[in-house]
Amino acid sequence: MPTDLLKTLTYLSLHLTIGFSVAYALTGSIQVAGGIALIEPCVNAVAFFFHERAWKRREAARPARGPLAA
């Protein structure tokens, strides 16, 4: 298995475990915690998509700079 895929899967597992644990600690409900742990990463993925699009628009609108410009 490629390292980047393995890292992605382990990070996903960590994210879901932490999300479930925090939601369960706050609500005491396995069902609610499970729902939050599954829904939250999906919402984050959609938010990240639009975040990336906004940054690409910003970068495209920037005037071209030379290689030494910061």
N, C-alpha and C positions, 0 to 999 in steps of 0.2 A: 504494500500500500504506500503511495507517495506520502512524503512527510507533510506536505501542505494539507492534504486531505485528512490525514490522521490528526493534525493539529486542529483543524476545523471541527472534526467530530468530538475531540476531547473538550474543546472550548464550548461547543454546544451542550455537551453533557454537564459541564460545570455550570454554565448559564442556567440551564433548566433546573438543576439541583438547587442552586442558590435561590432562584426565583420561587420555586416551590417551597423551600424552607422558610423564606421570609414571609410569603403569603400565608403559609400555615401558622406561623408564629403569630401573625397579626389577626387571623380570622378563626383559627381553630377548626377549620373545615377542610377536609381532604378534597372535596369536590370543588370548592371555590379556589383553593390553592392550585389544584391541577389545572383548572381553567385558566387561571392567571398565568401559570408557568407555560402553558401552551400558546395562549393568545399574545402575550407580551412580546415574545420574539418575532412573531409575525408582524405586529404593529411596528416594531423597531425596524424590521427589514423594509417595510414600505416607506417609513420616514427616512431611512438611509438612502433609498433610491432617489427621493425627491431632494434630499440634501446634496447628493452628488450632482444631480442635474443643475441645481442652483449654482454650485461651485463651478461647473463646466461653463455655464452661461457667463459667470463673472470673469473667468479666465479668458473666454473668447472675446469679451468686450474690452479687455485690457489692450492698450497699445503695445505693439511689438517692442521688445527691448533688446539691447545688445547682450552678449554673453557675460559681461562684467557688471551689468546692472543688477541691483538687489531689490 
